[in-house]
């Protein structure tokens, strides 16, 4: 597909491409071997990953005692 760069260094993505990336708003842009590469990027709020982890911990009913026990095990003290 042919696209043209405007005087403001902008391009318009063809509809066929946009349809395949319907949920994407941001892209990481780079070049590789003389080609422009657009990589879809998901932007999340700074605390979103932590909220997801906390929700999963709550769902699994992991307690502080479980965490301490896992830390001891990982450190090699299996008491």
Phi and psi in degrees as GROMACS dihedral restraints (atoms count N, CA, C in turn):
[ dihedral_restraints ]
;  ai    aj    ak    al  type     phi  dphi    fc
    3     4     5     6     1  -100.7    20    10
    4     5     6     7     1   130.1    20    10
    6     7     8     9     1  -128.5    20    10
    7     8     9    10     1   157.0    20    10
    9    10    11    12     1  -117.0    20    10
   10    11    12    13     1   135.9    20    10
   12    13    14    15     1   -80.1    20    10
   13    14    15    16     1   132.9    20    10
   15    16    17    18     1   -83.6    20    10
   16    17    18    19     1   174.8    20    10
   18    19    20    21     1   -64.2    20    10
   19    20    21    22     1   -18.6    20    10
   21    22    23    24     1   -98.6    20    10
   22    23    24    25     1    20.1    20    10
   24    25    26    27     1    59.6    20    10
   25    26    27    28     1    37.8    20    10
   27    28    29    30     1  -113.6    20    10
   28    29    30    31     1   151.3    20    10
   30    31    32    33     1  -129.3    20    10
   31    32    33    34     1   157.2    20    10
   33    34    35    36     1  -108.7    20    10
   34    35    36    37     1   127.8    20    10
   36    37    38    39     1   -75.5    20    10
   37    38    39    40     1   135.6    20    10
   39    40    41    42     1   -62.3    20    10
   40    41    42    43     1   149.0    20    10
   42    43    44    45     1   -55.8    20    10
   43    44    45    46     1   -38.1    20    10
   45    46    47    48     1   -60.7    20    10
   46    47    48    49     1   -36.4    20    10
   48    49    50    51     1   -74.0    20    10
   49    50    51    52     1   -44.7    20    10
   51    52    53    54     1   -61.0    20    10
   52    53    54    55     1   -38.7    20    10
   54    55    56    57     1   -60.9    20    10
   55    56    57    58     1   -35.6    20    10
   57    58    59    60     1   -74.4    20    10
   58    59    60    61     1   -19.2    20    10
   60    61    62    63     1  -122.9    20    10
   61    62    63    64     1    44.0    20    10
   63    64    65    66     1   -55.9    20    10
   64    65    66    67     1   -34.7    20    10
   66    67    68    69     1   -94.5    20    10
   67    68    69    70     1    10.0    20    10
   69    70    71    72     1  -103.8    20    10
   70    71    72    73     1   128.8    20    10
   72    73    74    75     1  -113.7    20    10
   73    74    75    76     1   -23.1    20    10
   75    76    77    78     1  -125.0    20    10
   76    77    78    79     1   147.9    20    10
   78    79    80    81     1  -134.4    20    10
   79    80    81    82     1   143.8    20    10
   81    82    83    84     1   -87.4    20    10
   82    83    84    85     1   127.4    20    10
   84    85    86    87     1  -109.9    20    10
   85    86    87    88     1   132.2    20    10
   87    88    89    90     1  -149.5    20    10
   88    89    90    91     1   175.5    20    10
   90    91    92    93     1  -120.4    20    10
   91    92    93    94     1   147.1    20    10
   93    94    95    96     1  -143.2    20    10
   94    95    96    97     1   116.7    20    10
   96    97    98    99     1    52.9    20    10
   97    98    99   100     1    42.9    20    10
   99   100   101   102     1    80.0    20    10
  100   101   102   103     1     4.1    20    10
  102   103   104   105     1  -108.3    20    10
  103   104   105   106     1   148.6    20    10
  105   106   107   108     1   -86.7    20    10
  106   107   108   109     1   130.0    20    10
  108   109   110   111     1  -117.0    20    10
  109   110   111   112     1   126.1    20    10
  111   112   113   114     1  -109.1    20    10
  112   113   114   115     1   119.5    20    10
  114   115   116   117     1  -112.7    20    10
  115   116   117   118     1   121.8    20    10
  117   118   119   120     1   -59.2    20    10
  118   119   120   121     1   139.6    20    10
  120   121   122   123     1  -128.6    20    10
  121   122   123   124     1   135.6    20    10
  123   124   125   126     1  -100.4    20    10
  124   125   126   127     1   122.1    20    10
  126   127   128   129     1   -95.7    20    10
  127   128   129   130     1   127.5    20    10
  129   130   131   132     1  -123.9    20    10
  130   131   132   133     1   154.8    20    10
  132   133   134   135     1   -65.2    20    10
  133   134   135   136     1   152.0    20    10
  135   136   137   138     1   -52.1    20    10
  136   137   138   139     1   -37.0    20    10
  138   139   140   141     1   -96.2    20    10
  139   140   141   142     1    -0.4    20    10
  141   142   143   144     1   -60.4    20    10
  142   143   144   145     1   -47.3    20    10
  144   145   146   147     1   -59.1    20    10
  145   146   147   148     1   -38.3    20    10
  147   148   149   150     1   -65.3    20    10
  148   149   150   151     1   -40.9    20    10
  150   151   152   153     1   -61.3    20    10
  151   152   153   154     1   -39.2    20    10
  153   154   155   156     1   -64.6    20    10
  154   155   156   157     1   -43.8    20    10
  156   157   158   159     1   -63.5    20    10
  157   158   159   160     1   -45.6    20    10
  159   160   161   162     1   -61.6    20    10
  160   161   162   163     1   -39.4    20    10
  162   163   164   165     1   -65.0    20    10
  163   164   165   166     1   -40.3    20    10
  165   166   167   168     1   -66.6    20    10
  166   167   168   169     1   -40.1    20    10
  168   169   170   171     1   -61.2    20    10
  169   170   171   172     1   -42.3    20    10
  171   172   173   174     1   -65.0    20    10
  172   173   174   175     1   -41.8    20    10
  174   175   176   177     1   -61.8    20    10
  175   176   177   178     1   -40.7    20    10
  177   178   179   180     1   -81.7    20    10
  178   179   180   181     1    -6.0    20    10
  180   181   182   183     1    59.6    20    10
  181   182   183   184     1    42.0    20    10
  183   184   185   186     1   -78.7    20    10
  184   185   186   187     1   129.4    20    10
  186   187   188   189     1  -101.0    20    10
  187   188   189   190     1   168.8    20    10
  189   190   191   192     1   -61.6    20    10
  190   191   192   193     1   -35.7    20    10
  192   193   194   195     1   -62.3    20    10
  193   194   195   196     1   -41.2    20    10
  195   196   197   198     1   -60.9    20    10
  196   197   198   199     1   -41.2    20    10
  198   199   200   201     1   -66.1    20    10
  199   200   201   202     1   -45.8    20    10
  201   202   203   204     1   -60.0    20    10
  202   203   204   205     1   -42.3    20    10
  204   205   206   207     1   -63.2    20    10
  205   206   207   208     1   -41.7    20    10
  207   208   209   210     1   -66.0    20    10
  208   209   210   211     1   -38.1    20    10
  210   211   212   213     1   -65.3    20    10
  211   212   213   214     1   -45.4    20    10
  213   214   215   216     1   -59.3    20    10
  214   215   216   217     1   -44.1    20    10
  216   217   218   219     1   -61.2    20    10
  217   218   219   220     1   -44.7    20    10
  219   220   221   222     1   -65.2    20    10
  220   221   222   223     1   -31.1    20    10
  222   223   224   225     1   -83.4    20    10
  223   224   225   226     1    -3.9    20    10
  225   226   227   228     1    95.1    20    10
  226   227   228   229     1    -0.6    20    10
  228   229   230   231     1  -100.2    20    10
  229   230   231   232     1    99.0    20    10
  231   232   233   234     1   -92.3    20    10
  232   233   234   235     1    43.6    20    10
